[in-house]
């Protein structure tokens, strides 16, 4: 995981000094080394966070003849398989996992990206024919922005702060797409470039699908084997790593699987002991937060070296201005959840850990958010999961990447592994649905329900993410395996969100809200909390391009706006907290 800036000029005036200034703004993404390539037509500046091949894997990377240059932010998990395919046919220069992109490009041109299993954004410059290729991974786990000037110069950067004030306009680069300068889709003379989608799957369309299985036992086994394989391949690392363990289902599953494989070195086929054999887990929250007790319970159960990081509400509030600068969004849910994650990342880095695994993506794939209880049928359920996945790069992927990379920590997300997603998204969505069976139960008493209570609850309704729970229940404490979904920004402590709503309501007047469309003509804030974050965002990033880079839509418990039609109670609501789903969340307000 790293950061890069590229300037690609039609006029042969790519400015090396300008690229270096831009690249310095994202050095937090790559504090280990800096590299630059410049030939007048193209400048590729790279800031490195060394995870794989720390000694020889510096970037930009070059082909054997030196004519092709590559700057990458990301990890290619199947690089060893690809290297074996090119044995004797390509002269690799380093041990970097990303170098296989050069070999694939020489062999297949632009028709190779779906052969990669990983998380990535890259710029490949071919000086031999003066062409370039820009691409982003299937889900947008890795951030990427593209900018343009009137003279036909194209800019690419890992974060928008590098582009702000440097080009005429910029925008997020769409996930699962590429842009090739010699394609008919790119007319640089008029800055009219259309991205080409390389990531296409049959499960995008419900009506086109023949589901891989409708049998629950078979589905459970497929999920278990697929996710265990995904976690194992994502343990690829030459530096110390850990796991984010919130105490919720998803992070607990990832942590439990990682613990199974942490003692051996994945790169050598389990033939040698791992260089860093102790697996450390990390949780963050206010003292007494719902997540912290469960995280400790899981850590004790699976045997990790566990670290609980407490922060105060005031420390969180004090950090918000910096958080918004690093995460580059004014989305309410993202700011709420990014703040404790940002504080946690600083502690993790202080301990020398440079990579962590996390549980993002499970709720989108398996319909884990509590509003999914309201889905009217399996088609609506599946189509909402596809919509949610398509928006992840603006929300959870953005949060997980930028909150961690603010302190130079790489985050990996096994649930969003490309191979695992094809397994999980081809299951009959009827198997994933949650909601009433014989009538919704009412849960009272402590937030930390007893296992007996949880077993009783399962007879009353289909709990969210049941397939995942069934697959890994034998690896987790029962009270966690069957714990209700708790959104991260809620689980760190309910008073965190409650306080944010209170202070922002007091800071923004009714008069200001009455004129919000005049103050912010692009995406006018929908409530006082968003208004508060938006003013900070504008101080950091005043351009219209920055304002447009953030998605805005009404939501209940992280739903899309389409899903608001599922329940009459959702009408005219805009509350991203899971506690907004009445008669489902145990602590609904």
N, C-alpha and C positions, 0 to 999 in steps of 0.2 A: 504494500500500500504506500502510495507516494502522492506527489502532486506535480503537475506540469503546466507549462504555458507554451503555446505554439503560435507563431505569426507566419502566415503563408501568403506571399505577395505575388500578384501577377506582374507588377512593375519592376521586380528585382530590387525592392527597397525595404526588405524586412530588417527592422531595426533591432540589432542585438542589445544595445543598452536599454531600450524600452522593454524588451522581453525580460531582461534581468531585473528591472525595477518591478515589473508585474510579478515575476516569480518570487521575489523576496516577500511579497504580501502573503504567500501561502507556504512559507518555509516551515510553519508549525506542522504541516502535513509530512514533511520530510527533513527532520533535523540532522540526519546522519551524513548526508553528502549532497553536493550540488554538481550538476553537469550541464553543459550547453553545447549545441551544434549550431553553426551559422555558416551559410554560404552566400548570403545576399538575397536569395530568393526565399529562404525558409530559416527560421530560428526555432529550435526546440530546446527549451530550458526545463530542467528536471530537478526536483527536490526529493531526495530519497529517504524512505524509511526502510532500513534493511531487515528483511524477514527471512528470505531465502537467498542463499549464496552471498553472505555479507561481504566477502572479500573481493569477489570478481564480478558481481552482478550490478555494477554501477551503470547508470543510464545518462544519456541516450545509448541504446544498443545499436550495433552496426552489423550488417551482413558481412560475409567473408571478403567480398570485393570492396566493401566500404561505400557502396553506392546507395544502399537503403538504410534509413535511419529511423529508429523507433523510440518513442517516449510512451511509457505505459504507467498507469496507476491501477494496480490490482494484483490478482493472483490467478494463475492457471493451474487448476488442481489435477488435470490429466496430462501435464506436460511430460511426465516420464513415458507414458504410452506413446505420445506423439514423437518424442525423441527416438524411441525404438523403431517407429515406422520410417524414420529418416536415416537410420544407421547406414553409414557408407555412402549416403547420397547428399548429405548436407554437413558442412563444417561449422559446428557450433563453436562460438567464441567464448562463452561463459557457461556457468551452471545455473543461470537465471531461468526461472520457470517461464518468464515472459518471452524469452528469445525464440520459442517455437513459433511465435506469430510471424517472424521473418521467414522461417522455413516454409510455413504454410502459404504465405503470400507469394513466394517465388514459385511454388508448385501450382497453386490454384487461382492466382489473382485475387479478386475480391470474394470469390465463392468459397470461403473457408470458415467463416466466423462461427457457424453453428457447430463446427467440429471442436470448438473450445468449450470446456466445462470450467467455468470460473466466474470471477467478478472482475470487471475491467472497464477501463476507458483508455483509448490510445489514439495517437497520431503516428502514422507511418508515412515518411517522406521518401519518395523514389527519385533521386537526383538524376538517374539515367534518362528518364522520360519526363522529368519535371511534373510529377503527379503526386497526389497525396490522398490518403485514406484516413478518415476519422470514424471511430465506431464506439459503441457503448454496450454493456452487457444486457442480458435479456430482461432484467427487472430494474435496471438503474440502481443497483446496489452502490455502485461507484458514481459519484457526482461528475457531471460534465456540462459545460456551457459553451456555446458557440456565438461568436460576434462577427460583425461585418462593418467595413468602411465603404464609403462611396467609390473609392478607387479600385475596388475589387479585392482588397486585402481581407483575408479570413483569419479570425482569431479563435483559439480554443484554449480552455483553461479548466482546471479542476474545481475552482470556486469562482463565484461571480465577483468577489472583491478584487480579483486580478484584472477583470475586464472593466469594472466600473470606472468611467471617465477616460477610458483608453480607446474606445471605438464608438461608432455612431449608434449602434444598437446591438443587443445581445439577448439570448434566450436559453432556457434549458435545452440540451440536446436530448431528443427523445430516446428512451430505452429501446433496446432490441433493434436499433437502426444503424445504418452507416451512411456516410457521405463520401463519394469518390469524385475527385476533381475532373476526371476525364469522362464522367458519365453524362448522358443527355439530360439528366435531372439537375445538372449544376451549370448555370450560365452566370459565371462570375462577373461578366461585364455589366450585368444588370442586377447583381446580387439576388438572383432568383434561384435558390437551391432547394430542391425537394429531397428529403431523406428517403432512403430505400430501406424497407423493413426486411431484416434477415431472420428475425425470430417469428416463425409462424407455427401454430399448433392447432390440431383438430379440436381440442377442447375449448378453443375460443368461442365456438358456436354450439350452444346446447342442442339445437335441432339437427346438427350434423354428426352427433356423437353416437357411437356404439360403445357403451361403457365396458371397461375391461372386466369388471365383475360387479355383481349385485349381491354377492354372498358375504356376509359380515365377517365370518371367520377368515375367509381368504383375504379380504380387505385388510383386516388387522395384521395378518402375517406379512402382506405386501408392504404396509406402512412401516412395520418394525424392521424388516430387512432393508428396505430402501433408506430409511433415515439413519440406521446404524452405519450403512456404507457411506452416506453423505458426511456424517460427522467424522468418520475415520479418515476419509481423504482430505478433509479440511483441517486436520491436525498437522498438515505439512508445515514445518517450521524449523528454522535453525537458531531460533532465539526463544527465551522463556515465554510461555503463554499461560493463560488462565481462562476462567469461565465467568460470565455474568450470571449470578444466581439470585433471582428476585424472590424466589419462593412460590412463584406461579408454576403452572403445569409446564409451559413450553421451555423455559430456561432450566427447569429441573430435569426434564427429559434430556436435553442437550448435555447438561452437566453429568448426568448419570452415564450416558453413553461415552462421553469423553473420558471419564474416569476408567472405563473398561480398557481403553486403548492407550492411556497416557504413559504407561510404563515402558512401552516399546517405541522404537523409532520407525515411523510410518514410511519414511523415504527408503528404508532398506528392507521392506517387506517383513517387518517384525523380527528380523534376525538379530538386532542389536538393541541394547537398553537405550531408552531415551536419554538425550543429553540433559534434560531438565525433568527428572522423574516425578517430582512432587507436583500434583495438580492443585492450584490455588483457586478458590472461588470468592466472589465479591458481591456484597449486597449493600444497598444504600437506602436510607430512610430517616425520617424523624424518629426520635426515641419512642418506642411503643407502637410503631407502624405495623399494619397487618402483615406486610411482606416479611419483615425481619425475623419474626419467630418461625415462620414456615421455612425461610431460607436456612436458618440454623438447623432445623429439623432435617431438612434434606441433606445438608452438608454432613451432619453426623451419620446419617443413614448410608451415604455413598462413600464417605471417607476422604473428603477434600480438606485441605488446609483453608479454613474459612476466615474471612475478614468482613466484619460488619462496620460500615462507615456511617456515622451519624452526622447529620447537618441540622442546623437550626433554620427556622423560617426566615430569620433576619439574614443569615448567610445566603440563603437562596435568593431573597429579594435583592441583596447587594450584588449578586452575580448576574442578574438578568440582562443588564446592558451588555456585558461581555458575551453572554450566551447568544444573544440575538446577533451580535457581530459575527460570531463563529458559525452559527447554524444558518444564517442568511434567510430567515423567514419571520413573518409576523403571525403565522398560524397559531391559534390559541393552544390547541392540544399539544403541538410540537414544542412550543416554548415551555409549557407546564412540565412536560416529561423530559425535555432536554436539560433543564437546570440541574436536577439531582444527578443525571447521567454525566454531565460536564464536571460536577464536583467530584464524583466518584472516579472519573478518568484521571484526574490529577493525582489522586492517591495511588491508583494502580501504577501509573508511570513512575512514581517515586520509589516503587518497589522493584523497578527494573523489568517489568513485564511489558512487552511490546505488541502482543496480539491476544485477543479474547474472542471466545465464541459466545453467541447470543441467540435468543429464541425468536427473533422477529420473523414474521411471515406466516406463522402457524394459524393465527386468527383469520387471516385473509384466505388461506387455502382451505381450512376446515370450518369456516363460519363460526369462529370462536367468540366474536363480540356478542354482547347480550341482546342486542337488537335483532340478531338472527333468529331468536325465539319467535319473532313475529312474522317470519317468512311464510307467505301463503301456500307455496308449493315448491317442489324440487327445482323446477325451471327457474323461478324467481330467485331461489337460494343460490343456484349455480351461477346465474348471470350476475348476481351481486358479488360473488367471490371473484369473478373475472374482472368486474369493474374495480373492486378494491385492489386487486393485484396490479392493475394498470395505473393506479394512482400512488402506489407505494413509494415511488421515487420522490414524490413531493412531501411525504410524511415520514413514516417509520424508517425507511432506508436513509433518508436525509438526516434524520435525528441520530440514528445509530452511527452513521459514518462521521458526520461533522462534530458531534459532541465528543466522540472519542479522539478523532484526529486533531482536535484543538490542542491536545496534549501529546500528539504523536503516537497514538495507539490504533492499531488496525482491528476492525471488527469484522467477524465472519458470521454468516447466517445460514446454517445448514438446512433449515426448512425451505430456503429459497434456492437450494442446489438445483441446477437445471435438470439433472436426471431424476431427482426425487420429485420435483414438481410434476413431471410427466406421469409418474406413478400415482401421485395423490389426486391430481386433477382429472384423471381418467376413471376414477371410482364413481359408481352410481351415486349422485348427490343425495339420493334418498337415504343413504347410509350415514350421511353427515348431518342431517337435519336434527334440530333440537326443538324443544317446546313441550307443550302439554301432552300428557297421556290421558289421565283420568281427572284432570283438573289441577291447576297450579297450586303448589304447596305454599305455605307461609312459614318461613324460617324465623325463629325468634331466638333471643339469648345471645351468647357470645359469638363474635365473628369467627372464632376458632372452633368450628363445629366438631363434635365427636365423630369418630368413624362409624358408630352405630347410627347416628343421625344421618350421616351421608349415605349409608347403605339404604336407609329408609327412604331418603329423598329420591334415590335412583328409581324406585318403583313408581314414583308419581309423575316424573317427567324425563324426557330424553335430555340429558345434560349436554352442553356444547362440547364439541371435540371428543365425542365418545370413542371414536376409533382410536385416537391417539392414547386416550386413557387406558383402553383395553390392551393396547399393544405394549404399554410400558408400566402397567400397574405393578407388575412383579419386581420392578426395579426401584420403586419409590414408596415412601410412607403412604399408607392408605388415605390419610387426611389431606395429603397433597395431590395424590393421583385423582381424587374426586372433589377437589376444591373448586368452587365456582370461579369463573373468570373474573379477574380483578385487573383493570387497566393500570399500567405502570404509574401514571401520574396520580391515580387514586391510592394504589397500594403503598406508596412511599409515606403515606399519612394523609388522612382525609383533611386535616386542618391546613395542609399545604394549598390545596385548591381553594378551600373556603376563604383563606386569608388573601390569596391573590384576587379573588373576586371582590372582596371587601375593599382592599386598598386601591384597586383600579377603579372601582365604582366611586370612591371618594376623590380620586385624582382627576377624573374626567367629569366635567359638568354636563348637565342636561342641555345647556346652551351650545356647548361644543358638539354634542351628538346631533342636535337639530341642524347643524351646518356641516355635518360630516362629508356630504357629497361635494361641497365646495372646497373643503380642506383637502380631501383625498378623492379627486374625481375618478381615479383608477381604483377599482375594488374598494368602495367606501366601507369602512368597518361596520360590522353587523351588531356590535355591542361595545360596551365601555372597555372591557378587558382587551379586546382586539385593537381598539383605538389607542390605548396606552402603549401596547407593543408596537403599533404601527408608527407612532411618533419616534420611538427609539430607532426603529428600522430605517426610517427616512433620514435621520441624522447620520447614520452610517452609509446609507446607499440612497442618494437623493434622486437618481434617474428614473425616468418612466420605465425603462427596461427592467430595473430592479423591482419596481412595484408590480409589473406584469408577470414577473417570474414566480410569484406565489399564487397558488391556487386558492380559490375562495368559494365555499359553498356551505349552505346550512346543513347541520348534522346533529344527530342524536346518538350518543355513545359511539362516535367514530363511524357512523353510517355515511353512505353517499346520499345525495339529495333524493335520488330515485327511491331509496328504501323508506323515506319518510311517508310514502303512500301506504305502507304496510299496516299502520296503526293510526286510528283517529286521534289518539293522544299525542302523536308526534306532530300534528298540525301546529304551525306557528311556533314550534320549539327550535332552539338552536343551542344545545348543551352537549358538548363532547364527552362529558363524564359518563361512565358506566352506571353511576347511581341515578341517572336520569330515566332509566328504564324501569318504570314502576311495575310491580307485581312479578319482577324477575330478579333484580339485584336484592341481595339480602339486606343491604343498608340503604335502600332507595330513599330519596328525599322528596 
